[in-house]
Amino acid sequence: MYHRVPRMLPSVTEYLARLPNAETSYPHATVKGAVTRAMLATTSLARDLRPGDLPPSVLELVHRPPTVNEWLPEVFHGILGAASYDTMFRDHGGMPAFQAWVLDGNRGLLQSPLYRILFLVLSPERIFLAAGRRWAAFHRGSTLRVLEHTARGARARLTYPPGLFADLACHAFAGAFTAATEAAGAEKVSTRAEVESDTSTLYTSSWK
C-alpha cells in the first residue's frame, strides 16, 4: 500500500511509498558496506544529485561511502540503486541499460584478483550449492534458498520483508548471479528474475 512521502527522484519516491516507514523501514535488514561502495564507485551520483533528491541520511553516503566491513540499512542501498536508475538510465536506455550496467559492474568485481582466485576452484553448480551462505555473508534480514540445481541450471528463491527490494533491485540481482556463474567458467549464462510478490522473487539460471 502506498503512503505519502516527500517527493524525491521518481523511483526513490515510489520505492519509499511502498515501505511501512520510508527510509527507516526494516532496520534488521542490512547490507555489507563493500556492496554499496562497489556500486557507488560506478555511478555519477556525487555529481548529479541535489538536496531533496534523497533522504539526507542516504545522500550523505554518496559523499561519505561506508567502509567495506560496515553494515548499513538495506533500504539505504535500495534508495541508492533507485537513484542510480533515475539519474543514469531512466532517459538513457531504461531498464535494459540498467541491467547491462549491473551485469558489467559485477563482472568487473568478480574479475578482480581476489575473486578470480576464489572462483577458479568452483564449478557453476557449486556456486549455487553455496549461494545461500554467500548471500548471508553480504545481506542480513533476507534469505536466498536454492530450490534445485543440475550441471546446467538452477532455481533459487529470494525472500524478504514486504517491499524491501524494489523490482529494480530484484532484476539487478539476476545480473549478479549471472556474473558469478560466468566467473566459475560457465558460458552462455542466462538468469531470469520473476517477481512473485512483494516478499519473494524466483531466479532461474541456465548455462552451457
N, C-alpha and C positions, 0 to 999 in steps of 0.2 A: 504494500500500500504506500502511495506517495504521501509525503507531508511537506509543508513549506520549509524551504531552506533559503538562505541568501543567494541571490543569483550570481553565479560564478561562470566559468567556462561551461559550455553546454553539456559535455559528457560528465564533467565533475558534478554539476548541479543534478543531473539525472541520477548519477550513482548515489550521491548523498541523500537524495529524496527517498530512495528505497531502503535506507538503513534506519534502524529504530532510533538512534541518537546521533545521526550525522557522523562527523569525523571521530567522535568519542565512542562509537559503537564497538562492541566485542573486544575489550582491552585484553582478553586472554588469547586472542588470535594475533600472533606476531610473526615477523619475517626477519631473517638474518640480515644484518646491515650490508654484508657483502653483495647480496642480491640487489638491493636498492642502489648501492654505489655503482655497480656494473651498469645498471640501467641509466642512471643519471649521466654517466660518462659518455653516453652515445646520444644524448638529447641536446636540444638548443634551449632548454627551459630557462637557464640562467639569463639568457639574452631576451627571450620572448615574453616571459611572464611579467605581469604588472600587479601592483597591490589590488586586492579584491578578486583576482582570478582564482585563488585558492584560499583555504583557511590559513591564517597566519602561521599556525604551528607547523603546517605542511610546507608552506612557502619557505620557511627557514631552512628546511632540509636541502632545498635546492642550492642554497648558498653555503650551507654548512652540512655536508653529507655525513651520515653516520659512519662510525668505524666499522671495519669488516666483521668484528665479533659482537657488535651491539645488536640487541633485539629491539625492533620498533613495531608499532602497530601495523598489522596487515592492511588495515583500512588506509593508512597513510600511503603505503605503496600503491594501493589501488587508485588513489587520487592522483598520484604522480603518473601512473600509466594512462589514466583518462586524459590528463593534461597533455601528455606527450601526443596522444592521438589528435586532440583538438588543435594543438599548435603546429604539428608537423605533417599530419596526414588527412585531416578532415577535408581540406580543399586541395589536396595534392595526392590523389591516388586512393583515398579512402581505406577501407578495411584490407583489400589485397596488399596495398603498400605497407600498411601497419604490420600485417602478418609477415611479410617478407623482411621487414626491419627486425622484428623479434627473432626470426629464424637466423638471420645473418649475425645478430648480436650473440646468440647462443653458440653458433658455430665458432665465432671468434674466441669466445671464452673457453670453449672446450678444446680448442687447438693450442691453447697456451701450454707451455712445458709441463706444468704441474698436472693439469687434467689429461693431457695427451698420454703421459706415462701411466696414469691410473686406468685409462680406458684400453690401453694396449692389451691388458690381460683379461678383458671381459668380452664375452660374446653378446650379440644383440639380445638373445634370450635371457642371459644372466642380468642384463641391465634391468629388465622388468622384474626378475625374481627379487631384486633388491630395491625396487622402486619405492616401496612404502617406507623403508628405512631411510633412503636417500631424501625423500620428501620431508620426513620428520626432522632431518638434520638442518633444514633451512626454513621450515614452516611449522608453527605450533597453532593448535586450535582448528586444524583441518586435517583430513585423512585421505591418503591415496591407497586404494586397495586393488591389487591385481586380481582380476576375475578369472582369466585364463591366459595361457601362453603356449606357443609352439615354436618351432625353429624358424618360422616365417611370419609370425604375427602375435599380437597380444591385445587384450582388452583390460581396461582399468577404469575404476570409478573414483572420482574425487568428490568427497562430501564435506560440507562446510555450513556454518551458521547462515540463516536466511539472508540472501543478498550480499554476503561478504565479497564474493567475486562477481564483478560485472561480466557481461558477455564478452567484452573486450579482453578481459583477463583470462577467461576460460579458453578463448581461442588462442591467446598468446601462449598458454601452457602447452598447447599442441606443438608449437614450434620448438619449445624446449625439449619435449620428448623426442621429436624428430632429430634434433641436433645430437642428443645423447646417443640415440640408436646409430646414427651415422658415425659417431666417434668410436663406436665399438666395431666398426668395419662393415656395417650393412650398406647396401646400395638400393637406390630407388625407394627410399623410405617415404611413406605417406601416413600421416596421422590426422584423423578426423575427430573433431570435438562435437559432441551432441549435448547441448544444454538441456537436461531433463526437467529441471525445476529450479527454484531459487536456492536449493540446497544441494544439488548434485549435477555433475557433468560426466558423461561417459566418453572415454577415449578409445578409439580403435586404431591400431597401428599395423601396418604390413610392410614387408621389405623383401629384398632378394638376397 
